[in-house]
Amino acid sequence: MDVIVTGNRAELTKAREATGRGRYALVPTMGALHEGHRSLIRLAGEQADHVVVSVFVNPLQFGPNEDFSRYPRTFEADLAVCAEEGVRVVFAPAVADMYLPDRQVSVSAGAMGSVVEGAFRPEHFDGVLTVVLKLFNLVQPDVAVFGQKDAQQLALIRRMVADLDLPIEIVGGPTVREGDGLALSSRNRYLSADDRATALNLSRALRAGAVQRGPERIKDAARAVLETAARLDPPLLLDYLALVDPATFTEVAEDHRGEAILAVAAKVGTTRLIDNVVLTLG
């Protein structure tokens, strides 16, 4: 069957009527789909009878000096990916379809949205949660699938669903990496060959930390790799390295037991990248 392309609530309603009954899964994306997105779509297909993929570059989650205007937009290629993966409905609204010109109300990510990634991107997670809640209301999925690579985003969405009593199951998909270890990202296409060689130190730092025991030794091992990368040409310009509780994104104590996330963000040239790995401490 062909993919049904929709852009507003009325078209979504017609698409669901045409698609029929069953369990619906939503995969929210900003387009520029790659193998990581394909893995999320396949995971969504395992969770439901029908998969809806949203393609929307959300202006609310970009800061004034970020890359909203140059973020890759490859809609025809994205449609081809969705067709190949058996997606039934693509929701691709315009900004005017998503936000009223006099919009007043948005979702606050609270204290959890102001730490780690949120400390470097103020109000970013407010924009993320606002658009995700709107997508949930418009698409009305039974389950929604998000990537673990955006670990803080995933944690905040789970928190929003719990706090606001949303009847949606949230499923996290594992980070997909290229053969050299670089986490897949739509922004990887911005990297030159030299940029990419430097960027590989993000995953190297995470691997160096992952084999250590104890929070301080984990961070020290990862930090050593990042400090060496800061002296490369081009350099790796670190925003943060953090070892946090996966539920709250607060830094873990030295006696922490259980899961923790080792997260890193840095800029190479003009491209900012994030990565993380889930560890079990103790």
C-alpha positions as CSV (number, residue, x, y, z in Angstrom):
1,M,0.0,0.0,0.0
2,D,1.1,3.6,-0.7
3,V,2.1,5.9,2.2
4,I,-0.7,8.3,3.1
5,V,0.8,11.9,3.5
6,T,-1.1,14.1,5.9
7,G,-0.6,17.7,7.2
8,N,-3.3,18.4,9.7
9,R,-5.8,16.9,12.1
10,A,-8.6,16.4,9.5
11,E,-6.2,14.6,7.1
12,L,-5.0,12.4,10.0
13,T,-8.5,11.5,10.8
14,K,-9.2,10.4,7.2
15,A,-6.0,8.5,7.1
16,R,-6.9,6.5,10.2
17,E,-10.3,5.8,8.8
18,A,-8.7,4.5,5.6
19,T,-6.1,2.5,7.5
20,G,-8.5,0.8,9.8
21,R,-8.6,-0.4,13.4
22,G,-5.7,-1.7,15.3
23,R,-2.8,-0.5,17.5
24,Y,-1.0,2.6,16.3
25,A,2.7,3.5,16.9
26,L,4.2,7.0,16.3
27,V,7.8,7.6,15.4
28,P,8.4,11.4,15.8
29,T,11.3,12.7,13.6
30,M,12.6,15.9,12.1
31,G,13.2,14.2,8.8
32,A,16.6,13.6,7.1
33,L,15.9,9.9,7.9
34,H,18.9,7.5,8.3
35,E,19.5,4.0,9.5
36,G,18.8,5.0,13.1
37,H,15.3,6.2,12.1
38,R,14.8,2.9,10.2
39,S,15.6,1.0,13.3
40,L,13.0,3.0,15.3
41,I,10.4,2.4,12.5
42,R,11.0,-1.3,12.6
43,L,10.8,-1.3,16.4
44,A,7.5,0.6,16.1
45,G,6.2,-2.1,13.7
46,E,6.9,-4.7,16.3
47,Q,4.8,-2.8,18.8
48,A,1.7,-2.0,16.7
49,D,-0.4,-2.8,13.7
50,H,0.1,0.5,12.0
51,V,3.1,3.0,12.0
52,V,2.8,6.7,11.7
53,V,6.0,8.7,11.2
54,S,5.9,12.5,11.8
55,V,8.3,14.7,9.8
56,F,8.5,18.2,11.3
57,V,11.5,20.5,12.0
58,N,10.2,22.0,15.2
59,P,11.3,25.7,15.5
60,L,10.5,25.7,19.3
61,Q,13.5,23.5,20.1
62,F,16.1,25.6,18.4
63,G,17.9,28.4,20.1
64,P,18.5,31.8,18.4
65,N,22.1,30.8,17.3
66,E,21.3,27.2,16.4
67,D,20.9,25.5,13.0
68,F,17.1,25.6,12.4
69,S,17.5,27.3,9.0
70,R,20.1,24.9,7.7
71,Y,18.8,21.7,9.3
72,P,18.6,19.1,6.5
73,R,15.2,18.8,4.9
74,T,15.0,15.8,2.5
75,F,11.2,15.1,2.4
76,E,11.1,13.1,-0.8
77,A,13.9,10.8,0.3
78,D,12.2,10.5,3.7
79,L,9.0,9.4,2.0
80,A,11.0,6.7,0.1
81,V,12.4,5.4,3.4
82,C,9.0,5.3,5.0
83,A,7.6,3.4,2.0
84,E,10.4,0.9,2.1
85,E,9.8,0.3,5.8
86,G,6.1,-0.2,5.5
87,V,5.0,3.0,7.1
88,R,1.3,3.6,6.6
89,V,0.9,7.3,7.4
90,V,3.4,10.2,7.3
91,F,2.4,13.3,9.2
92,A,4.2,16.3,7.8
93,P,2.6,19.6,9.0
94,A,3.7,23.1,8.2
95,V,4.6,25.3,11.1
96,A,1.3,27.2,10.7
97,D,-0.5,23.9,11.1
98,M,1.2,23.2,14.4
99,Y,1.3,26.5,16.1
100,L,-1.2,29.4,16.2
101,P,0.4,32.8,15.5
102,D,-0.6,34.0,18.9
103,R,0.4,30.8,20.8
104,Q,0.4,31.3,24.5
105,V,0.7,27.9,26.3
106,S,3.6,25.5,26.2
107,V,5.0,22.6,28.3
108,S,7.7,23.3,30.9
109,A,10.4,20.6,31.3
110,G,10.9,21.8,34.8
111,A,14.2,21.4,36.7
112,M,15.0,18.2,34.8
113,G,15.1,20.1,31.6
114,S,17.6,22.7,32.8
115,V,20.5,20.4,33.6
116,V,23.1,18.6,31.4
117,E,21.9,19.2,27.8
118,G,19.3,21.7,29.1
119,A,22.0,23.8,30.7
120,F,23.6,24.5,27.3
121,R,20.3,24.8,25.4
122,P,17.9,26.8,27.6
123,E,14.2,26.1,26.8
124,H,15.2,23.4,24.3
125,F,13.3,20.7,26.2
126,D,10.3,23.0,26.7
127,G,10.1,23.1,22.9
128,V,10.6,19.3,22.6
129,L,7.9,18.5,25.1
130,T,5.4,21.0,23.6
131,V,5.7,19.5,20.1
132,V,5.6,15.9,21.4
133,L,2.5,16.6,23.4
134,K,0.9,18.1,20.3
135,L,1.9,15.2,18.2
136,F,0.4,12.8,20.8
137,N,-2.9,14.8,20.7
138,L,-3.0,14.9,17.0
139,V,-2.0,11.3,16.1
140,Q,-3.4,9.7,19.2
141,P,-1.0,6.7,19.2
142,D,-1.1,3.8,21.5
143,V,2.7,3.7,21.6
144,A,5.5,6.1,20.7
145,V,9.1,5.2,19.9
146,F,12.1,7.4,20.6
147,G,15.9,6.9,20.3
148,Q,18.2,6.3,23.2
149,K,20.8,8.6,21.6
150,D,18.7,11.5,22.8
151,A,18.7,10.1,26.3
152,Q,17.6,13.1,28.2
153,Q,14.8,13.8,25.7
154,L,13.6,10.2,26.2
155,A,13.7,10.5,30.0
156,L,11.7,13.8,29.9
157,I,9.1,12.4,27.6
158,R,8.6,9.4,29.9
159,R,8.3,11.9,32.8
160,M,5.7,14.0,30.9
161,V,3.7,10.9,30.1
162,A,3.7,9.9,33.8
163,D,3.1,13.4,35.2
164,L,0.2,14.2,32.8
165,D,-1.4,10.8,32.8
166,L,-1.1,10.3,29.1
167,P,-2.4,6.9,27.9
168,I,0.7,6.2,25.7
169,E,3.4,3.6,26.1
170,I,6.9,5.0,25.5
171,V,9.5,2.7,24.0
172,G,13.2,3.5,23.7
173,G,15.2,2.2,20.7
174,P,19.0,1.6,21.1
175,T,21.5,4.0,19.6
176,V,22.6,2.9,16.1
177,R,26.3,3.5,15.1
178,E,28.3,3.6,12.0
179,G,31.1,1.1,11.5
180,D,33.6,3.4,13.0
181,G,31.5,4.0,16.2
182,L,30.1,7.4,15.4
183,A,26.5,7.6,16.5
184,L,24.1,8.1,13.6
185,S,22.8,11.7,13.4
186,S,21.2,13.8,10.7
187,R,23.9,16.4,11.5
188,N,26.7,13.9,10.6
189,R,26.4,15.1,7.0
190,Y,27.8,18.4,8.0
191,L,31.2,16.8,9.0
192,S,34.2,17.1,6.8
193,A,36.6,14.1,6.7
194,D,38.8,15.9,9.3
195,D,35.8,16.8,11.4
196,R,34.7,13.2,11.4
197,A,38.1,11.9,12.5
198,T,37.9,14.3,15.5
199,A,34.3,13.4,16.2
200,L,35.1,9.8,16.6
201,N,36.6,10.7,20.0
202,L,33.1,11.1,21.4
203,S,32.4,7.3,21.2
204,R,36.0,6.5,22.1
205,A,35.6,8.5,25.3
206,L,32.4,6.7,26.2
207,R,34.1,3.3,25.5
208,A,37.1,4.3,27.7
209,G,34.8,5.2,30.6
210,A,32.6,2.2,30.2
211,V,35.3,-0.3,31.1
212,Q,36.1,1.4,34.4
213,R,34.5,0.9,37.8
214,G,33.2,3.7,40.0
215,P,31.9,7.1,38.8
216,E,35.1,9.1,39.2
217,R,37.2,6.6,37.4
218,I,34.6,6.3,34.6
219,K,34.6,10.1,34.1
220,D,38.4,10.4,34.4
221,A,39.0,7.8,31.7
222,A,36.5,9.5,29.4
223,R,37.8,12.9,30.1
224,A,41.4,11.9,29.3
225,V,40.3,11.0,25.7
226,L,38.3,14.2,25.4
227,E,41.3,16.3,26.6
228,T,43.5,14.8,24.0
229,A,40.9,15.4,21.3
230,A,40.7,19.1,22.3
231,R,44.3,19.4,21.0
232,L,43.5,18.0,17.5
233,D,43.1,19.9,14.3
234,P,40.2,20.5,14.2
235,P,39.7,20.4,18.0
236,L,36.9,18.8,19.9
237,L,35.3,21.6,21.9
238,L,33.6,20.0,24.9
239,D,30.3,21.2,26.3
240,Y,29.9,18.6,29.0
241,L,30.7,15.1,30.2
242,A,28.2,13.9,32.8
243,L,27.4,10.6,34.6
244,V,23.8,10.8,35.6
245,D,20.8,8.9,36.9
246,P,18.7,7.9,33.9
247,A,15.4,8.9,35.6
248,T,16.4,12.3,36.8
249,F,19.6,13.3,35.0
250,T,21.2,14.4,38.2
251,E,24.8,13.5,38.7
252,V,25.3,10.1,40.4
253,A,27.1,9.8,43.7
254,E,30.2,7.7,44.1
255,D,28.2,4.9,45.9
256,H,25.5,4.8,43.2
257,R,24.2,1.4,42.3
258,G,22.2,0.5,39.2
259,E,21.9,2.1,35.8
260,A,23.6,5.4,34.9
261,I,24.1,7.3,31.7
262,L,27.5,8.6,30.6
263,A,26.6,11.5,28.3
264,V,28.8,13.8,26.3
265,A,28.3,16.8,24.0
266,A,30.9,18.7,22.0
267,K,31.3,20.8,18.9
268,V,33.5,19.9,15.9
269,G,33.9,22.8,13.5
270,T,30.3,24.2,13.2
271,T,28.6,20.9,14.1
272,R,27.4,20.0,17.6
273,L,27.1,16.3,18.4
274,I,25.8,14.4,21.4
275,D,26.3,10.8,22.5
276,N,25.8,8.5,25.5
277,V,26.1,5.0,26.8
278,V,24.1,3.2,29.5
279,L,26.2,1.7,32.2
280,T,25.4,-0.5,35.3
281,L,27.3,0.6,38.4
282,G,28.0,-1.5,41.4
